[in-house]
Amino acid sequence: MRLTSEEADWLAGSAGKAHQLAMRLLVAAGEATGASTFVPIEFAHINSCHYSGQLSVDFAEYLLAEGATLAVPTHTNASLIDQHCPDLRPMERFTTEVAGAQRLMEIYEELGCSAMWSCAPYQEHAGRPEFGQQIVGSESNAVSFFNSALGARTNKYGDMLDISAAVVGRVPLSGLHTDAGRLATHEVAVELDDAVIDDPMLPHLLGILIGQTVGTSIPVISGMGRVDEDGVKAMAAAAATSGGVEMFHIAGVTPEAPTLHDALGGRPARERTTVDSDALQTVRSQLSARSSGPVDAICLGTPHFSITEFAALQSALDGRPISPTVTMLVTTSRAVLAELQLRGWDTSLTESGVQIVLDTCTYYPPRASGVQGTVMTNSAKWAYYAPGMLDVHVAFGRLADCVESAVRGEVTVAGDWDAL
Amino acid sequence: MTTSISGRILHAGSVTAPVLVLDEALSMWGGLDPKTGRILDQQHPQAGMIVAGSIVAMPGSRGSSGTPGVLGESLRNSVGPVGLILTKPDVNLIAGAIVAEALYGCSCPVTLVSSEVLKTLRTGQHVTLGDYDEARREQ
């Protein structure tokens, strides 16, 4: 890499040991990816604050002890724990993990991060970068959402690289930070009836299918003229889960794809795949091990529930209590909770028996209290990870299906299974 | 009988150890137990094998945000690979190796080779990774 004299000095240790280690990580990353220079960033959303073992704490302690400072506004991804709800992952059972997670939360706040603790930072103003901004993202759905829905520019940065970039305020100029690196190479052509296009399950199933189809390439989806922000979020999460997609275009919808031609940069697609309802059915069967029988828990909010999703939940519940045999957990951010409180919805949801969980997610191990047996979700990401990580049986359905199942205590899926 | 391998050095260091050749890229996060060094991913062809003490050679990469932490944690626990041979640069593996060295003094050199070189490697074969510019083969 060609370093400026300032960058070379940092690498030599002029700005302290934390800055130097951050530079070493970033220069190694730049050399590995063939970048020749750094580019300044304006925003970071980091995952290093998520406890992943003693190393994650030791690294953070090192930054703190060596006086690291942040060069850009830096927001925290979800933690392992909900500080407001210690029973979710009790300290007595998971001492090392919970103590580690608590310490990490303290350190990253002390380093100057904004305490967002959310995997969907873009659902609040401060966490929503602007079109064209060079930024750093880490959590896979957020990276894909930043790139795809907002047109902000980031590669997916792993733990320690993300906070290093926030300390240094720059990243190697490569991949999705460049114009050429953002063009689609694959076309996924959606050929579906309007009723299926409007089915809230579609973005989830389509996201999984896209990830399976394109792996880590950049696809453009054609034939899908409308999808709302919650839908784009679901697609981003699902495609990053099954494949590692860091950016996708939806022709006529996302900001860098006014047309199919624009998304592809005028080149023909390297591969073109057609999606029909049979393909979606296959994904649906892969995600759902149960379509009837008792349900023990409902997990919503992967990624963190938005205010519009809460509105849909409110309306589907309509004040009814959920079954006493069911645990219903909805994960969201502090900012969305504040909005719920303003509207008084938190009270009615709590009265119905819904538990609102902050700062964390229910698919991470160790298993959150009440998440056991048969668990229903409307999130393809949750459904994809949970069987392996939590040893539960998953029923996948729409938000409305999850609500009916919660009220009845039985897995309930509306409509003809084969209709989709 | 040791085969001395060099390719592009992604993280410096030198080590001689038996190689463990993986048939597919391993995602460290969820795929490797950093407490035991065992390959946990049940879909992986080498599921159940232990990476501790071996130079792990694998095609491609399946990086995730959790990769640096898991690799670094396995090195901290002395059950991680003692070196990595990759056919595709993986910034997260490099980050894990650099941080484990900076914090704990653990060495895990990372070298990039061609797929052709990877194909010549056999599990159990002794391999040396060092800071050479060209491959040197001893029989």
Interface residues (C-beta under 8 A of the other chain):
Chain A: L21 R24 L25 A28 A29 E31 A32 T33 N47 S52 G53 Q54 L55 S56 D58 F59 Y62 S138 E139 S140 K156 Y157 G158 D159 M160 L161 D162 G244 G388 M389
Chain B: L10 H11 W29 G30 P34 Q42 R62 G63 S64 S65 G66 T67 P68 G69 V70 G72 E73 R76 P89 D90 V91 N92 I94 A95 G96 I98 V99 A100 A102 L103 Y104 L112
